[in-house]
Amino acid sequence: MLTRRLLCASGLALSGGAAIAQTPGLHLSAPRAAHNVLAMRDGSVLFIGGCVEDSCETGPESASVDRYDPQTRRISRIGRLLGSRMQAAVAELPDGAVLVAGGWSGGKTASVERFDPRRGASEQIGELSAPQVCAPLTLPGGRLLIMGDRTIDAVDTRTLAIRQLTATSPWLDSSTATLLRDGRVLVAGGRVTGQPRAEAWLVNTANGAATPTGALAAPRRKHAAVLLNDGRVLMVGGAGANDRQNKYRSLEVYDPATGRFSRVGETIEARFKIPDAAVKLADGRVLVAGGADYPELIDPSTWKVRRVHFALDAMLNFSTAVALANGDVLVAGGYSERTIDPTDRVWIIPRALMA
């Protein structure tokens, strides 16, 4: 298991240059990439599973769960899952426990666990209708929609009953799924047999039925999708064919009113492998923290993009970003594109740098 830790220092934004990390010594309990991050109702943040070894492989630490405490600004190990997982679906349940469904564990798994952060223990509660990598979407009325690459399941968060909605799913490998204001789900991009796609679908959350809608301006996968304050969906980065040799800077917006995508601008850096590294701030702007060694801010009111002068250690792929209650953004893990070795580093980007 990789245990090498990267050095950091503390400081604020430097005049005319990059800022350096504000939180020396802040680390996950294990290197992680392609892990799950979950902002809890109490303000804490959980980091669950992920690839933990060189070449982004799973290992024993892929079953571990860490917690960031916003009061102490520290990260600690709080427990373990029943088995190793990466790219699972996770969601907080009404009682403060965490649902962990599907994902990769030496192969796709269908198992569903209930992890209790207070006890640090987990129990299996059922199985999805098929083994799969999947994403959760929280719906009104106490339901979770588990968008898998094979089927779509619904989970009742009160009874934990799992019900298959449809035996087919439009959620392709490396696509995105975004819950719209009207209750439908936008699924965009992804790949089939290694080829990136430009198709998009709208999914009915009552029965899982999918209908085509518009098309991306460019086929893309491993991108990020963010629901904007006006109800549109922003697509950031990704890649076409040839993967990292064809990373994108382009930004697209999907308008549910017209069912169309349109190009709206470009980021400064081409970025991909960022599905969980773009986050909407309280004022509606979008921070993109993965795929490069510094973050960028996107303003949907003008489509202006600017660099945030904060230095990350490397061009990190499959890192995670989450907005904290105080306006800071926490960025964790990922792996270097050059070496594919996950890091245990965590950065806190201060709100002041994003003003």
Secondary structure, DSSP 8 states (H G I E B T S, - for coil): --------------TTS----SSTT-EEEEEEBS-EEEE-TTS-EEEE--B-BGGGB--GGGGEEEEEETTTTEEEEEEE-SS--BS-EEEE-TTS-EEEE--BSSSB--EEEEEETTTTEEEEEEE-SS---EEEEEETTTEEEEEESS-EEEEETTT--EEEEES-----BT-EEEE-TTS-EEEE--EETTEE--EEEEE-TTT--EEEEEE-SS--BS-EEEE-TTS-EEEE--B-TTGGGGBEEEEEEEETTTTEEEEEEEEEEEE-S-TTSEEE-TTS-EEE-SSSSS-EEEETTTTEEEE-----SS-EES-EEEE-TTS-EEEE--EETTT--BEEEEEEE-GGGG-
